[in-house]
Amino acid sequence: MHTLIEVLAGILAALCGTAALLGGWAWWQVRPARGFWIVLRTSQAAAVLLAAAAGIAAATGHRPDDGLFWVYALVPLAVGFVAEQLRIVSAQTVLEAQGLQTARDVGSLPDARQRSIMVSVMRRETGVMALAAAVICFLALRAMATAAGL
């Protein structure tokens, strides 16, 4: 069980580290990054697998030497959930900053302003999710380091 958990945590750390770098670069360059979103969604699946493996380990009586392992293995799910909520709110924040009530109001604006608003939303969403990926990468690395004894 120990080896499986370490491998899953390592995969999660690699995916999240890659997503954080791709997303940070896309945010910096103010450009869309399809690859970032693909890697990010894959990392979210890896976080679920790590949490499931940790749950199976707990259910079968395996105990790590360091009790913090459970925190490091399960908190990535919470971080991902909170980040998704912030990503959803980010679009509304941009609209409110522009004095708009709904996304439908954007359609009545000139094309250049519509594009500007959409780029702002995309950049904010990318930044939020890239930061979350960096946090999850750290947590996955700590899960690897504390998995001994499973």
C-alpha positions as CSV (number, residue, x, y, z in Angstrom):
1,M,0.0,0.0,0.0
2,H,2.9,2.3,0.8
3,T,4.3,2.1,-2.7
4,L,1.0,2.7,-4.3
5,I,0.3,5.8,-2.2
6,E,3.8,7.2,-2.9
7,V,3.3,6.7,-6.7
8,L,-0.1,8.3,-6.6
9,A,1.2,11.2,-4.6
10,G,4.2,11.6,-6.9
11,I,1.9,11.6,-10.0
12,L,-0.3,14.2,-8.3
13,A,2.7,16.4,-7.5
14,A,4.0,16.2,-11.0
15,L,0.7,17.0,-12.6
16,C,0.0,19.9,-10.2
17,G,3.5,21.2,-10.6
18,T,3.1,21.1,-14.4
19,A,-0.3,22.7,-14.2
20,A,1.0,25.5,-11.9
21,L,3.8,26.3,-14.3
22,L,1.7,26.2,-17.4
23,G,-1.1,28.2,-15.7
24,G,1.4,30.7,-14.2
25,W,3.0,31.2,-17.6
26,A,-0.4,31.6,-19.3
27,W,-1.5,34.1,-16.7
28,W,1.8,36.1,-17.1
29,Q,1.5,36.1,-20.9
30,V,-2.3,36.9,-20.7
31,R,-3.2,34.1,-23.1
32,P,-5.4,31.1,-23.1
33,A,-3.8,27.8,-22.3
34,R,-5.7,24.7,-23.3
35,G,-2.9,22.4,-22.2
36,F,-3.1,24.0,-18.7
37,W,-6.8,23.0,-18.3
38,I,-6.2,19.5,-19.6
39,V,-3.3,18.9,-17.1
40,L,-5.3,20.6,-14.3
41,R,-8.4,18.4,-14.8
42,T,-6.1,15.3,-15.0
43,S,-4.5,16.4,-11.7
44,Q,-7.9,16.7,-10.1
45,A,-8.6,13.1,-11.0
46,A,-5.3,12.1,-9.5
47,A,-6.2,13.9,-6.3
48,V,-9.4,11.8,-6.1
49,L,-7.4,8.6,-6.7
50,L,-4.9,9.6,-3.9
51,A,-7.8,10.3,-1.5
52,A,-9.5,7.0,-2.4
53,A,-6.2,5.1,-1.9
54,A,-5.8,6.8,1.5
55,G,-9.4,5.8,2.4
56,I,-8.7,2.2,1.4
57,A,-5.5,2.2,3.5
58,A,-7.4,3.5,6.5
59,A,-10.2,1.0,6.0
60,T,-7.8,-1.9,5.8
61,G,-6.0,-0.9,9.0
62,H,-2.8,0.5,7.4
63,R,-1.4,3.4,9.5
64,P,1.3,5.8,8.5
65,D,4.2,6.6,10.9
66,D,3.1,10.3,10.7
67,G,-0.6,11.1,11.3
68,L,-0.3,14.2,9.2
69,F,-0.3,12.0,6.2
70,W,-4.1,12.0,6.3
71,V,-4.2,15.8,6.1
72,Y,-1.8,15.9,3.2
73,A,-3.7,13.1,1.3
74,L,-7.2,14.6,1.8
75,V,-6.8,18.4,1.9
76,P,-6.0,18.5,-1.9
77,L,-9.7,17.7,-2.5
78,A,-10.8,20.6,-0.3
79,V,-8.3,23.0,-2.0
80,G,-9.6,22.0,-5.4
81,F,-13.2,22.5,-4.3
82,V,-12.5,25.9,-2.9
83,A,-10.5,26.9,-5.9
84,E,-13.4,25.9,-8.2
85,Q,-15.7,28.1,-6.2
86,L,-13.4,31.0,-6.4
87,R,-13.0,30.4,-10.2
88,I,-16.8,30.6,-10.5
89,V,-17.0,33.8,-8.5
90,S,-14.1,35.4,-10.5
91,A,-16.3,35.9,-13.5
92,Q,-18.9,37.7,-11.5
93,T,-16.2,39.9,-9.9
94,V,-14.9,41.0,-13.3
95,L,-18.5,41.8,-14.5
96,E,-19.2,43.8,-11.3
97,A,-16.0,45.7,-11.7
98,Q,-17.1,46.7,-15.2
99,G,-20.5,47.8,-14.0
100,L,-22.4,44.8,-15.5
101,Q,-25.0,42.7,-13.8
102,T,-25.0,39.5,-15.9
103,A,-23.0,37.8,-18.6
104,R,-25.8,38.7,-21.0
105,D,-25.0,42.3,-20.5
106,V,-21.6,41.7,-22.1
107,G,-23.3,40.8,-25.4
108,S,-24.6,44.4,-25.8
109,L,-21.1,45.9,-25.6
110,P,-18.8,46.6,-28.5
111,D,-16.7,43.7,-29.7
112,A,-13.4,45.1,-28.3
113,R,-14.8,45.6,-24.8
114,Q,-16.4,42.1,-24.9
115,R,-13.0,40.6,-25.7
116,S,-11.3,42.7,-23.0
117,I,-13.8,41.4,-20.4
118,M,-13.5,37.8,-21.5
119,V,-9.7,38.0,-21.4
120,S,-10.0,39.4,-17.8
121,V,-12.2,36.5,-16.8
122,M,-10.0,33.9,-18.4
123,R,-6.9,35.4,-16.8
124,R,-8.4,35.5,-13.3
125,E,-9.7,31.9,-13.6
126,T,-6.3,30.7,-14.8
127,G,-4.5,32.5,-12.0
128,V,-6.8,31.1,-9.3
129,M,-6.5,27.5,-10.5
130,A,-2.7,27.8,-11.1
131,L,-2.3,28.9,-7.5
132,A,-4.4,26.0,-6.3
133,A,-2.3,23.6,-8.3
134,A,0.8,24.9,-6.7
135,V,-0.7,24.4,-3.2
136,I,-1.8,20.9,-4.1
137,C,1.6,20.1,-5.5
138,F,3.1,21.0,-2.1
139,L,0.5,18.9,-0.3
140,A,1.2,15.9,-2.5
141,L,4.9,16.2,-1.9
142,R,4.2,16.2,1.8
143,A,1.9,13.2,1.4
144,M,4.8,11.3,-0.2
145,A,7.1,12.3,2.6
146,T,4.7,11.2,5.4
147,A,3.4,8.0,3.8
148,A,6.0,5.8,5.4
149,G,4.5,2.9,7.4
150,L,1.5,2.4,5.3
